[in-house]
Amino acid sequence: MAQPLRALIVEDNPSDAELLVLALRRAGFEPVVERVENAADFKRHLHAGWDLVLSDYSLPQFTGLEALALLHTSGLDLPFIIVSGTIGEETAVQAMREGASDYLLKDRLGRLGPAVKHALEQGRLHREHRRANDALAESEGRFRQLAENIQEVFWIADVGRRQFLYVSPAFSRIWGVSCAELLARPGLWLEAVHPDDRTGTERGFVTHPDGGYDLDYRIVHVDGSIRWIHDKAFPVRNAEGEVYRVVGVAEDVSERHRMEERFLRAQRMEVIGSLTSGISHDLNNILGSMLMAAGLVKSRTTEARDREMLDTVERGAERGARMITQLLTFSRGVEGTRSALKPGVVVEELGGLIRATFPRNINLRISLPKDLLNIVVDATQLHQVLMNLGVNARDAMPAGGTLTVAAENVLLGEAEAQTQPAVRPGWYVVLSVSDTGEGIAPAIIDCIFDPFFTTKEAGKGTGLGLSSVLGIVKSHHGFVTVASKLGKGTTFRIHLPASTESAPPFSSASVGPFPAGNDELVLVVDDEDDVRKVTVRLLEANRYRVLPATCGEDALSLFLQHADTVRVVLTNMHMPGMGGLALLRALRVLKYLKVGFIVASGESQTDLRAEFERLGVVEFLPKPFPPSHLLRAVARAVESAQAVGPAGR
């Protein structure tokens, strides 16, 4: 059966063209042909789906080599055979070099069939090869698009030569050195691995039995930062099943590690907060009885050595109380008494204290803009925050340096706010405390806000200063950031929401001395025997009469018996049976308004502030408290009861 063949014949002699068609038919082809004899016709008919081109070498104003050149520039890949009666050996060789499939003389057309078959087969093989190359190039292009645009490092290594064959560009971004450097020095990636992780990482890479591994390790970037890497490798085997290559993906998982660390730290802090809340009541009762007992005994002795020992007891109890307060501040925050405040006032007051108490080799700089916005804060707590940071800065500069306290207005955008939990976008006042001291090592900077974490010598610090800073700032709906560089210093930035409220004049005036009693009757309600007994002794020693009660039920009964003479009710909050709040509500129902109510508790009661005000509570005493605080509170409660005057029941 004849083989169909579409042939474009470039020939100016119609007779010679007919001879070519006859020769093709004799060779077993069924030809469909088109004859052209100039360049214009050749270009016009070239894209009509031909199987090959048969061209004379010499035509008027046109040659076979020119036709071959036009074929190449057209982008077509067709077999091209020159058939000529005048072509010489040198011209034929040139034609073959320029891409002709074959050539033959017109007086040897018997060879045309084999030449066409050979040219068609070579053309088919060439097209398949080109398609394979195109597919390979496309595959390589897709591979490079993937490998060079992903965030992870893709790499290929030769096991035998222990050398990288390919490393994607992400390596340069994550490691900080170029891919060319790694290919030239294969051990460079391992040199960047953190010394504590290097042995395990090298063992996994070099000695794993099948060449695969799944490792997490740290590297030290060229800028000095520590980055966590998750590196996973897979073996590639040859036909004999031997591992001859390893491919892998290395990913920068530093942010994931930071999030995991923050989550674990939050869990630890939650446990500490729960533990602190659970024991604070008992500890504050213990410390409170110590404080009041020491103060009471000290007021009755004139022996210097005994007073010195009692001073030691008081200082120890006060220090323990401060630690409990700082832990509670960190775990839950403390609301305190908040009002609109010009932050510059507190900064200036802090500056005066620093100049008076810090070493002379520390130079203080204060930078406050005139248009600084107001903030709603507890002034005492803000002073505590800045003072804690100032003391830390002082300790970081034992040889002296510069301490800078500055403030600025900052507009926090949506994207920036999302980097901090429970923070809203908007205007913030940023208070910064900077030093030029030793700096904080990168290895510990994530731990500095943990309770009891400290780098100071034993006895020089409790490790609660920064934790209380964080607790106070968080309770004010703000956040803290820190930047530090070894040998260059540290900057803490306190972000507090700005307020449009106007700020009243700030005053830090202290309370004057307290008066003694005048035989007023005080009902003391506390289930802790030591606290109750010391309180009774302290009040009696200061000319008060006392009715002690161990629970709310006993207190209510005693009050009803002495309703006309009780002037102050001092009650603990948490007691078995009827607690302090239930007792206050019961007394409020009885409408005994000629009484000053005092609440004492070892836990913050900020959520009950409105309820206390409704019930007529005039004083809240956070346990533990020294004798002076108790006596002042009782004196104010007596004064409040007298101001109300007699009332009906």
C-alpha positions as CSV (number, residue, x, y, z in Angstrom):
1,M,0.0,0.0,0.0
2,A,1.4,3.4,-1.0
3,Q,2.5,5.7,1.8
4,P,0.9,9.2,1.7
5,L,3.5,12.0,1.4
6,R,3.0,15.7,1.3
7,A,6.0,17.3,-0.4
8,L,6.7,21.0,-1.2
9,I,8.9,21.0,-4.4
10,V,11.1,24.1,-5.1
11,E,11.7,23.8,-8.8
12,D,11.5,26.2,-11.8
13,N,11.4,23.4,-14.4
14,P,7.9,21.7,-14.5
15,S,9.4,18.6,-16.2
16,D,12.0,18.1,-13.5
17,A,9.2,18.4,-10.9
18,E,7.2,15.7,-12.7
19,L,10.2,13.4,-12.7
20,L,10.5,13.8,-8.9
21,V,6.8,12.9,-8.5
22,L,7.3,9.7,-10.6
23,A,10.4,8.8,-8.6
24,L,8.4,9.1,-5.4
25,R,5.6,6.9,-6.7
26,R,8.1,4.2,-7.8
27,A,9.5,4.3,-4.3
28,G,6.1,3.4,-2.8
29,F,4.8,6.9,-1.9
30,E,1.5,8.5,-2.8
31,P,2.7,12.1,-3.2
32,V,0.6,15.3,-2.8
33,V,2.8,18.1,-4.0
34,E,3.0,21.8,-4.6
35,R,5.6,23.4,-6.9
36,V,7.0,26.8,-6.2
37,E,9.9,28.6,-7.9
38,N,10.6,31.8,-6.0
39,A,11.1,33.0,-2.4
40,A,7.7,34.7,-2.1
41,D,5.7,31.5,-3.1
42,F,8.0,29.4,-0.9
43,K,7.2,31.5,2.2
44,R,3.5,31.6,1.3
45,H,3.1,27.8,1.0
46,L,5.6,26.8,3.7
47,H,3.1,26.4,6.5
48,A,0.7,24.1,4.7
49,G,1.6,21.0,6.7
50,W,4.3,19.4,4.5
51,D,6.2,16.2,5.3
52,L,9.4,17.3,3.6
53,V,10.9,19.8,1.1
54,L,12.5,18.8,-2.2
55,S,14.5,21.7,-3.6
56,D,16.6,22.4,-6.7
57,Y,19.9,24.1,-5.8
58,S,19.9,26.7,-8.5
59,L,16.8,28.7,-9.4
60,P,16.3,32.2,-11.1
61,Q,17.0,34.8,-8.3
62,F,16.7,32.0,-5.6
63,T,18.8,29.1,-4.4
64,G,18.3,26.0,-2.4
65,L,20.5,27.3,0.4
66,E,18.3,30.4,0.6
67,A,15.2,28.2,0.8
68,L,16.9,26.2,3.6
69,A,17.6,29.4,5.5
70,L,14.0,30.5,5.1
71,L,12.8,27.1,6.5
72,H,15.0,27.6,9.6
73,T,13.8,31.1,10.2
74,S,10.2,30.1,9.9
75,G,10.6,27.8,13.0
76,L,9.6,24.7,11.1
77,D,11.5,21.5,11.5
78,L,11.1,19.7,8.1
79,P,13.4,17.3,6.3
80,F,15.1,19.2,3.4
81,I,16.6,17.3,0.5
82,I,18.5,19.2,-2.3
83,V,18.1,17.6,-5.8
84,S,20.2,19.3,-8.4
85,G,22.0,18.6,-11.6
86,T,24.8,21.1,-11.0
87,I,25.6,20.9,-7.2
88,G,29.2,20.2,-6.5
89,E,30.9,18.4,-3.6
90,E,31.8,21.5,-1.8
91,T,28.3,23.0,-2.1
92,A,26.8,19.8,-1.0
93,V,28.9,19.7,2.2
94,Q,28.0,23.3,3.0
95,A,24.3,22.4,2.5
96,M,24.6,19.5,4.9
97,R,26.4,21.7,7.5
98,E,23.6,24.2,7.3
99,G,20.9,21.6,8.1
100,A,20.0,19.8,4.8
101,S,18.9,16.2,5.4
102,D,20.5,14.9,2.2
103,Y,21.4,15.8,-1.4
104,L,21.4,13.9,-4.7
105,L,21.9,14.5,-8.4
106,K,18.9,14.6,-10.8
107,D,20.4,11.8,-12.9
108,R,20.3,9.5,-9.9
109,L,16.6,9.8,-8.9
110,G,16.6,6.1,-8.2
111,R,18.1,7.0,-4.9
112,L,15.3,9.4,-4.1
113,G,13.0,6.9,-2.3
114,P,15.7,5.6,0.1
115,A,16.9,9.2,0.7
116,V,13.3,10.4,1.5
117,K,12.6,7.4,3.8
118,H,15.9,8.1,5.6
119,A,15.2,11.8,5.9
120,L,11.6,11.2,7.2
121,E,13.0,8.7,9.8
122,Q,15.7,11.1,10.9
123,G,13.2,13.9,11.0
124,R,10.9,11.8,13.2
125,L,13.8,11.0,15.6
126,H,14.9,14.6,15.6
127,R,11.4,15.8,16.5
128,E,11.1,13.2,19.3
129,H,14.5,14.2,20.6
130,R,13.5,17.9,20.5
131,R,10.2,17.1,22.2
132,A,12.1,15.2,24.9
133,N,14.5,18.1,25.3
134,D,11.6,20.5,25.5
135,A,9.9,18.4,28.0
136,L,13.1,18.2,30.0
137,A,13.6,21.9,29.8
138,E,10.1,22.5,30.9
139,S,10.5,20.1,33.8
140,E,13.7,21.7,34.8
141,G,12.0,25.1,34.5
142,R,9.2,24.0,36.7
143,F,11.7,22.5,39.2
144,R,13.6,25.8,39.3
145,Q,10.5,27.8,39.7
146,L,9.5,25.7,42.6
147,A,12.9,25.3,44.2
148,E,13.9,28.9,43.8
149,N,10.7,30.5,45.0
150,I,9.8,28.4,48.1
151,Q,10.8,29.6,51.5
152,E,12.5,26.4,52.3
153,V,16.0,25.3,51.2
154,F,15.9,22.4,48.8
155,W,19.2,20.5,48.4
156,I,20.7,17.5,46.7
157,A,23.9,15.9,47.9
158,D,26.2,13.2,46.5
159,V,26.7,10.5,49.2
160,G,30.0,9.1,47.9
161,R,31.7,12.5,47.4
162,R,29.9,14.1,50.4
163,Q,29.3,17.1,48.3
164,F,26.2,19.2,47.5
165,L,25.0,19.0,43.9
166,Y,22.3,21.7,44.2
167,V,21.1,24.1,46.8
168,S,18.2,26.5,46.3
169,P,18.6,30.2,46.8
170,A,16.7,30.2,50.1
171,F,19.9,28.9,51.7
172,S,21.5,32.4,51.2
173,R,18.6,34.1,53.0
174,I,18.4,31.6,56.0
175,W,22.2,31.0,56.5
176,G,23.4,34.4,55.4
177,V,26.0,33.0,52.9
178,S,25.7,32.4,49.2
179,C,24.9,29.1,47.5
180,A,28.2,29.4,45.6
181,E,30.2,29.5,48.8
182,L,28.4,26.3,50.0
183,L,29.0,24.4,46.8
184,A,32.7,25.4,47.0
185,R,32.9,24.5,50.8
186,P,30.4,21.7,51.6
187,G,31.2,21.9,55.3
188,L,30.2,25.5,55.6
189,W,26.6,24.7,56.5
190,L,27.7,22.5,59.5
191,E,30.1,25.2,60.7
192,A,27.1,27.5,61.1
193,V,25.3,25.0,63.3
194,H,25.1,26.0,67.0
195,P,28.0,24.3,68.9
196,D,25.5,22.6,71.3
197,D,23.7,21.0,68.3
198,R,26.7,20.3,66.0
199,T,27.6,16.7,67.1
200,G,24.1,15.4,66.9
201,T,23.4,17.1,63.6
202,E,26.6,15.8,62.0
203,R,25.9,12.3,63.2
204,G,22.5,12.4,61.6
205,F,23.8,13.7,58.3
206,V,26.9,11.5,57.9
207,T,26.3,8.3,59.7
208,H,22.6,7.6,59.3
209,P,22.3,4.0,57.9
210,D,20.1,4.9,54.9
211,G,21.1,8.6,54.4
212,G,17.8,9.9,55.6
213,Y,17.0,11.9,58.8
214,D,14.6,14.3,60.4
215,L,16.4,16.8,62.6
216,D,15.8,20.1,64.4
217,Y,18.9,22.1,65.1
218,R,20.0,25.7,65.6
219,I,22.3,27.8,63.4
220,V,24.1,31.0,64.1
221,H,23.3,33.4,61.2
222,V,26.1,35.7,60.0
223,D,24.3,38.6,61.8
224,G,24.7,36.7,65.1
225,S,21.0,35.8,65.5
226,I,20.0,32.2,66.4
227,R,17.7,30.4,64.0
228,W,15.9,27.1,64.4
229,I,16.1,24.8,61.4
230,H,14.0,21.7,60.6
231,D,16.0,19.6,58.2
232,K,14.5,16.5,56.6
233,A,16.4,14.2,54.2
234,F,15.4,11.3,52.0
235,P,17.7,8.7,50.4
236,V,17.8,8.1,46.6
237,R,18.8,4.6,45.5
238,N,20.2,3.3,42.2
239,A,19.2,0.2,40.3
240,E,21.1,-2.0,42.7
241,G,19.3,-0.5,45.7
242,E,22.4,1.4,46.9
243,V,22.0,5.0,48.3
244,Y,24.0,7.2,46.0
245,R,22.2,10.6,46.6
246,V,20.3,12.3,49.4
247,V,17.7,15.0,48.8
248,G,16.3,17.2,51.6
249,V,14.4,20.2,52.6
250,A,15.6,22.6,55.3
251,E,13.0,25.0,56.8
252,D,13.5,28.0,59.1
253,V,11.1,27.2,62.0
254,S,12.3,29.9,64.4
255,E,8.9,31.6,64.6
256,R,7.2,28.3,65.3
257,H,9.7,27.6,68.1
258,R,9.1,31.1,69.5
259,M,5.4,30.5,69.5
260,E,5.8,27.1,71.2
261,E,8.1,28.7,73.8
262,R,5.6,31.5,74.4
263,F,2.8,28.9,74.7
264,L,4.8,26.8,77.2
265,R,5.8,30.0,79.1
266,A,2.2,31.0,79.2
267,Q,1.3,27.6,80.7
268,R,4.1,27.9,83.2
269,M,2.9,31.4,84.2
270,E,-0.7,30.1,84.5
271,V,0.5,27.4,86.9
272,I,2.5,30.0,88.8
273,G,-0.5,32.3,88.9
274,S,-2.8,29.5,90.1
275,L,-0.3,28.4,92.7
276,T,0.3,32.0,93.9
277,S,-3.4,32.7,94.1
278,G,-3.9,29.6,96.1
279,I,-1.3,30.2,98.7
280,S,-1.3,34.0,98.8
281,H,-4.2,34.2,101.3
282,D,-2.5,31.9,103.8
283,L,0.9,33.5,103.3
284,N,-0.5,37.0,103.7
285,N,-2.2,36.0,106.9
286,I,1.1,34.5,108.3
287,L,3.1,37.5,107.2
288,G,0.4,39.9,108.5
289,S,0.4,38.4,112.0
290,M,4.2,38.6,112.0
291,L,4.2,42.3,111.0
292,M,1.6,43.3,113.5
293,A,3.1,41.2,116.3
294,A,6.6,42.6,115.7
295,G,5.2,46.2,115.6
296,L,3.2,45.7,118.8
297,V,6.1,44.1,120.7
298,K,8.5,46.8,119.4
299,S,6.3,49.6,120.7
300,R,6.5,48.1,124.3
301,T,10.3,47.5,124.5
302,T,13.1,49.9,125.0
303,E,15.9,47.3,124.7
304,A,18.0,48.2,121.6
305,R,19.0,44.7,120.7
306,D,15.4,43.4,121.0
307,R,14.2,46.3,118.8
308,E,16.9,45.4,116.3
309,M,15.7,41.8,116.1
310,L,12.1,42.9,115.7
311,D,13.2,45.2,112.9
312,T,14.7,42.2,111.2
313,V,11.4,40.3,111.6
314,E,9.5,43.2,110.1
315,R,11.8,43.6,107.2
316,G,11.6,39.9,106.4
317,A,7.8,39.9,106.6
318,E,7.6,43.0,104.4
319,R,9.9,41.5,101.9
320,G,7.9,38.3,101.7
321,A,4.7,40.4,101.3
322,R,6.3,42.3,98.4
323,M,7.2,39.1,96.7
324,I,3.6,37.8,97.0
325,T,2.3,41.1,95.6
326,Q,4.8,41.0,92.7
327,L,3.7,37.4,91.9
328,L,0.1,38.4,92.0
329,T,0.8,41.4,89.8
330,F,2.5,39.3,87.3
331,S,-0.1,36.5,87.2
332,R,-3.2,38.6,87.2
333,G,-2.2,42.3,87.1
334,V,-3.3,44.8,89.6
335,E,-6.0,47.4,88.7
336,G,-5.3,49.9,91.5
337,T,-6.8,53.4,91.3
338,R,-6.6,54.6,87.8
339,S,-7.1,58.1,86.4
340,A,-5.9,60.2,83.4
341,L,-2.3,61.2,83.9
342,K,0.3,63.2,82.1
343,P,3.1,60.5,81.8
344,G,5.8,63.2,81.7
345,V,5.0,64.1,85.4
346,V,5.9,60.6,86.6
347,V,9.0,60.6,84.3
348,E,10.2,63.9,85.8
349,E,9.6,62.7,89.3
350,L,11.5,59.5,88.6
351,G,14.3,61.6,87.1
352,G,14.6,63.5,90.4
353,L,14.8,60.3,92.4
354,I,17.4,58.8,90.1
355,R,19.6,61.9,90.2
356,A,19.4,61.9,94.0
357,T,20.1,58.1,94.6
358,F,22.0,56.7,91.5
359,P,25.8,56.7,91.3
360,R,27.4,59.9,89.9
361,N,29.0,57.9,87.0
362,I,25.5,57.3,85.5
363,N,24.4,60.1,83.2
364,L,20.6,60.6,83.1
365,R,18.9,61.9,79.9
366,I,15.2,62.6,79.7
367,S,13.4,63.2,76.4
368,L,9.8,64.3,76.5
369,P,7.9,65.8,73.6
370,K,5.5,68.7,74.4
371,D,2.6,67.1,72.7
372,L,2.7,63.8,74.7
373,L,-0.7,62.3,75.0
374,N,-2.3,61.4,78.3
375,I,-2.7,57.8,79.6
376,V,-5.1,56.2,82.1
377,V,-3.0,54.5,84.7
378,D,-2.4,53.9,88.4
379,A,0.4,56.5,89.0
380,T,2.0,54.4,91.8
381,Q,2.2,51.4,89.6
382,L,3.6,53.3,86.6
383,H,6.3,54.7,89.0
384,Q,7.0,51.1,90.1
385,V,7.4,50.0,86.4
386,L,9.8,52.8,85.5
387,M,11.8,52.5,88.8
388,N,12.2,48.7,88.3
389,L,13.5,49.3,84.8
390,G,15.8,52.1,86.0
391,V,17.3,50.0,88.7
392,N,18.0,47.2,86.2
393,A,19.6,49.7,83.9
394,R,21.8,51.0,86.8
395,D,22.9,47.4,87.7
396,A,23.8,46.8,84.0
397,M,26.2,49.7,84.1
398,P,28.5,49.0,87.1
399,A,31.3,51.1,85.5
400,G,28.9,53.9,84.6
401,G,27.1,54.9,81.4
402,T,24.1,56.7,80.1
403,L,20.5,56.0,81.2
404,T,17.9,57.5,78.9
405,V,14.2,57.7,79.7
406,A,12.1,58.9,76.8
407,A,8.5,59.1,75.6
408,E,6.7,59.4,72.3
409,N,3.3,59.1,70.7
410,V,3.0,56.0,68.4
411,L,0.1,55.1,66.1
412,L,-0.1,51.3,66.2
413,G,-1.5,49.8,63.0
414,E,-3.7,46.7,62.5
415,A,-0.7,44.5,61.4
416,E,1.5,45.7,64.3
417,A,-1.3,45.1,66.9
418,Q,-1.8,41.6,65.7
419,T,1.8,40.7,66.7
420,Q,0.8,41.2,70.4
421,P,-2.0,39.2,72.1
422,A,-5.1,41.2,73.1
423,V,-3.7,44.5,71.8
424,R,-5.9,46.9,69.8
425,P,-4.6,49.3,67.1
426,G,-4.6,53.0,67.9
427,W,-2.5,55.7,69.6
428,Y,-0.1,54.6,72.3
429,V,2.3,56.4,74.5
430,V,5.6,54.6,74.4
431,L,7.9,55.0,77.5
432,S,11.4,53.7,76.8
433,V,14.2,53.1,79.3
434,S,17.6,52.6,77.7
435,D,21.1,51.9,79.0
436,T,24.5,51.6,77.5
437,G,25.4,48.6,79.7
438,E,26.3,45.0,79.3
439,G,23.3,43.9,77.3
440,I,21.3,40.7,77.6
441,A,22.6,37.5,76.0
442,P,20.3,36.2,73.2
443,A,20.1,32.8,75.0
444,I,18.3,34.2,78.0
445,I,16.4,37.2,76.6
446,D,13.2,35.1,76.3
447,C,13.4,34.2,80.0
448,I,13.8,37.6,81.6
449,F,10.1,38.1,82.3
450,D,9.8,34.7,84.1
451,P,9.2,35.0,87.9
452,F,12.4,34.3,89.9
453,F,14.6,34.3,86.8
454,T,17.7,36.5,87.6
455,T,21.3,36.7,86.6
456,K,22.2,38.5,89.8
457,E,24.1,37.0,92.6
458,A,22.2,35.2,95.4
459,G,20.7,37.8,97.7
460,K,21.0,40.6,95.1
461,G,17.6,40.1,93.4
462,T,14.5,38.0,93.6
463,G,13.9,37.9,89.8
464,L,10.4,39.5,90.3
465,G,11.1,43.0,89.0
466,L,10.5,42.4,85.3
467,S,7.7,39.9,85.9
468,S,5.8,42.6,87.9
469,V,6.6,45.2,85.2
470,L,5.0,42.9,82.6
471,G,2.0,42.1,84.9
472,I,1.3,45.8,85.5
473,V,1.6,46.8,81.9
474,K,-0.6,43.9,80.7
475,S,-3.2,44.9,83.3
476,H,-3.3,48.4,81.7
477,H,-3.9,46.7,78.2
478,G,-0.4,47.5,77.1
479,F,2.7,45.5,76.2
480,V,6.4,45.4,76.6
481,T,9.2,44.9,74.0
482,V,12.9,44.6,74.6
483,A,15.9,45.0,72.3
484,S,19.4,44.3,73.5
485,K,22.9,43.7,72.1
486,L,25.8,42.4,74.2
487,G,28.2,45.1,75.1
488,K,25.9,47.8,73.6
489,G,23.1,48.1,76.0
490,T,19.3,47.4,76.3
491,T,16.1,49.2,75.6
492,F,12.7,48.4,77.2
493,R,9.7,50.0,75.5
494,I,6.5,50.2,77.5
495,H,3.4,50.7,75.2
496,L,0.3,52.1,77.0
497,P,-2.9,53.0,75.3
498,A,-3.3,56.8,74.9
499,S,-6.4,58.6,76.3
500,T,-8.3,61.7,75.4
501,E,-9.2,62.3,79.1
502,S,-7.8,65.4,80.7
503,A,-5.3,64.8,83.5
504,P,-5.8,66.4,86.9
505,P,-2.7,67.7,88.8
506,F,-0.6,64.8,90.0
507,S,0.1,64.6,93.8
508,S,2.1,62.1,95.7
509,A,1.6,63.6,99.1
510,S,2.0,61.1,102.0
511,V,-0.5,60.4,104.7
512,G,0.1,62.0,108.1
513,P,0.5,60.3,111.5
514,F,-2.5,58.3,112.9
515,P,-4.3,59.2,116.1
516,A,-5.0,56.7,118.9
517,G,-8.5,55.5,119.7
518,N,-11.0,56.9,122.2
519,D,-12.5,53.7,123.6
520,E,-14.5,53.0,120.4
521,L,-15.8,49.5,120.0
522,V,-14.4,47.5,117.0
523,L,-15.8,44.2,115.8
524,V,-12.8,42.1,114.4
525,V,-13.8,39.1,112.3
526,D,-11.1,36.7,111.1
527,D,-10.9,32.9,111.1
528,E,-7.1,33.0,111.4
529,D,-6.3,32.8,115.1
530,D,-2.9,34.5,114.9
531,V,-4.1,37.4,112.8
532,R,-7.2,37.9,115.0
533,K,-5.3,37.8,118.3
534,V,-2.5,40.2,117.1
535,T,-5.2,42.5,115.7
536,V,-7.1,42.5,119.0
537,R,-3.9,43.2,121.0
538,L,-2.8,46.0,118.7
539,L,-6.2,47.7,118.8
540,E,-6.5,47.3,122.6
541,A,-2.9,48.7,123.0
542,N,-4.1,51.8,121.1
543,R,-7.2,52.6,123.2
544,Y,-9.8,50.7,121.3
545,R,-12.3,48.1,122.7
546,V,-12.5,44.9,120.6
547,L,-15.1,42.2,120.0
548,P,-13.4,39.2,118.3
549,A,-15.3,36.8,116.1
550,T,-14.1,33.7,114.2
551,C,-16.7,33.7,111.4
552,G,-19.5,35.7,109.9
553,E,-22.2,34.0,111.9
554,D,-20.6,34.8,115.2
555,A,-19.9,38.3,114.1
556,L,-23.6,38.9,113.2
557,S,-24.7,37.6,116.6
558,L,-22.2,39.8,118.4
559,F,-23.2,42.9,116.3
560,L,-26.8,42.4,117.2
561,Q,-25.9,42.3,120.9
562,H,-23.8,45.5,120.7
563,A,-25.4,47.3,117.8
564,D,-25.6,50.6,119.6
565,T,-21.9,50.7,120.5
566,V,-20.1,49.1,117.6
567,R,-18.4,51.8,115.6
568,V,-16.1,49.8,113.3
569,V,-16.5,46.4,111.7
570,L,-13.1,45.0,110.4
571,T,-13.8,41.7,108.5
572,N,-11.7,39.2,106.6
573,M,-13.1,38.3,103.2
574,H,-12.7,34.5,102.9
575,M,-13.9,32.5,105.9
576,P,-15.7,29.2,106.4
577,G,-19.4,29.5,106.5
578,M,-20.5,33.2,106.2
579,G,-17.7,35.1,104.5
580,G,-17.0,38.8,104.8
581,L,-19.1,39.8,101.8
582,A,-22.1,38.0,103.1
583,L,-21.7,39.6,106.5
584,L,-21.5,43.1,105.0
585,R,-24.7,42.4,103.0
586,A,-26.5,41.2,106.1
587,L,-25.4,44.3,108.1
588,R,-26.4,46.5,105.2
589,V,-29.9,45.0,105.3
590,L,-30.1,45.9,109.0
591,K,-29.2,49.5,107.9
592,Y,-26.7,50.1,110.7
593,L,-25.1,53.1,109.0
594,K,-23.5,54.5,112.1
595,V,-20.6,52.0,111.5
596,G,-17.5,52.2,109.5
597,F,-16.8,49.1,107.5
598,I,-13.2,47.8,106.8
599,V,-12.4,44.9,104.5
600,A,-9.1,43.0,104.8
601,S,-8.0,40.3,102.3
602,G,-4.8,38.6,101.1
603,E,-6.2,38.8,97.5
604,S,-7.0,41.6,95.2
605,Q,-10.7,42.5,95.3
606,T,-10.8,45.0,92.4
607,D,-13.8,43.3,90.8
608,L,-15.8,44.0,94.0
609,R,-15.0,47.7,94.2
610,A,-18.4,48.9,93.2
611,E,-20.1,46.4,95.6
612,F,-17.9,47.6,98.5
613,E,-18.9,51.2,97.7
614,R,-22.6,50.3,97.7
615,L,-22.3,48.5,101.0
616,G,-20.5,51.4,102.6
617,V,-17.0,50.0,102.9
618,V,-14.7,52.9,103.7
619,E,-11.4,51.1,103.7
620,F,-9.8,48.1,102.0
621,L,-6.6,46.7,103.6
622,P,-4.5,44.4,101.4
623,K,-2.9,41.7,103.6
624,P,-0.3,41.7,105.0
625,F,-0.3,45.2,106.4
626,P,1.8,46.9,109.1
627,P,0.3,48.2,112.3
628,S,0.3,51.8,111.1
629,H,-1.9,50.9,108.1
630,L,-4.4,49.2,110.3
631,L,-4.6,52.0,112.9
632,R,-4.9,54.7,110.2
633,A,-7.7,52.7,108.6
634,V,-9.6,52.2,111.8
635,A,-9.2,55.9,112.7
636,R,-10.7,56.9,109.3
637,A,-13.5,54.4,109.7
638,V,-14.4,55.9,113.1
639,E,-14.3,59.3,111.6
640,S,-16.6,58.1,108.7
641,A,-19.1,56.6,111.2
642,Q,-19.2,59.8,113.2
643,A,-19.8,61.9,110.1
644,V,-22.8,59.8,109.2
645,G,-24.4,60.2,112.6
646,P,-27.2,58.2,114.2
647,A,-29.5,56.4,111.8
648,G,-32.7,54.5,112.0
649,R,-32.7,50.8,111.7
